[in-house]
Amino acid sequence: MTEVKNQRLNVTGSLHVIIDEVSSNINGTGDVINLELSLVDKVLTNWGRKLPQEANNLNAIGEIFRNTGLTIRILNKNRPVMVVGKQARPGLLNKMFKSTNIQWKPTMALLKFALKHKKQHRF
């Protein structure tokens, strides 16, 4: 587990990203960063095996973001489907995915995403 403590970050700005045909914006305001689910899916699908082991572990990422005071919100059609880090409020789905520092907001898009990447051992 990567240990990052007592480092508070503020992120402000917008970044437009295009990977293959997937176009998305990454927006940051204060301690919250918003990513589109389609972008996260594309990154994990294309580069998941090339990422460092800890980057493939959502629990480790959630802990790092919590410890740095940041929140990542994964959006689908501008609606949160997952919250990772400081503002995450874990619930019932956390037991199913054995995850902490993550809040799952069940939608069909998130379910398809989670099952796809669970098979690839990214959760």
N, C-alpha and C positions, 0 to 999 in steps of 0.2 A: 504494500500500500504506500503510495506517495504521501509524504507528510508535508503539508503546507499550512502553516498556522499564522495567525495574527497579521496577515497581509490583506488589507482591504483595497479593493480595486473599484474604480468607477470607469465605466465604458460609455462613451457618447459618440454616436455617429451612425452612418449607414454604409454598407458595402454591397454592391451588386455582384453576384457570382453566377457564372454560367459554366456548367459541367455537362458536356455532351449537349443534349437539347434541354436540359433542366436549367431554368433561369430562376433565380431567387434573390431576395434581399436579406441581409443580416442587419438587424437594427439593434443598437444598444442605447439605453437611457439609464444613467446612474449605475445601479447594481443588477440590472436585468438585460439579458441579451435574448432577442427573439430570432428563431430559426424556423424555416419551413420544413415540415416533415419530409417532403419530396427531396430536399437537398440533403438531409441527413441520410435518407435511404440511399441516395445516389453515392454519397461518400462511402458509406459502409459497404455497399455492393461492389464498388470499383476498387476501393483501397483497403477494405477491412483487414485483409490478411497481411497487408504491408504496414499497418499501423503498429506502434509499440503495444505490447501486451496490455498495459494499463489503459490505453485508449480504447481497447476493445471491451473493457469492463465498465459497464455503466455505473455500477456501485462505486467503484474507485473514482470515477469522474464526478459523481454526485457528492462524494465526501470532499474532494478537492474544491469544488465550487462552494460547498457549505462553509468550509474552513476559510475560504477567501472572501466570504460574504456575498458571493455572486449567485445569481439565479439564471438558468437557461430555460426559456420557455420554447417548447417545440409546438409549432402551430400547424393546423390543417385548415386551409381556407380562412385564415386570420382568427381561428379559435384555438385556444390551448388544448392540446391532447396529452401533453406531458410537461411536468415542471420538475427541473433537476436543480438541486442545490439549496440555498438558504430559504427560499419561500416555499419549498416542497412540503406538502402535508401528506405523508404516507397513509395509505388506507388498505382496504381489503385485498386489492390486486397485488400489493407488495408481497403478500404471503405466497401467491401463485408464482411470481417471478423472483422470489427471494431477493428483494431489492430494498435498499434503504436510501434515504435522502432523495427519493423520487416520488412524485405524485402522478399517478396514472389517471387520465380522464377517459373512460372507455368510449371509444367510437369504433366503427367498423374499420376505418383507415388505420387507426392505431393497432387494432387487433391483428390485421394483416401484416403490418410492419413488424410487430413484436414476434409473431409466430415465424415469420421469414428469418429474422435475425436470431431468434432463440435456437433454431435449427443449426445455425452457423456458429453457435456458442458465443454470441456477442452480448448475452445477458447473463 
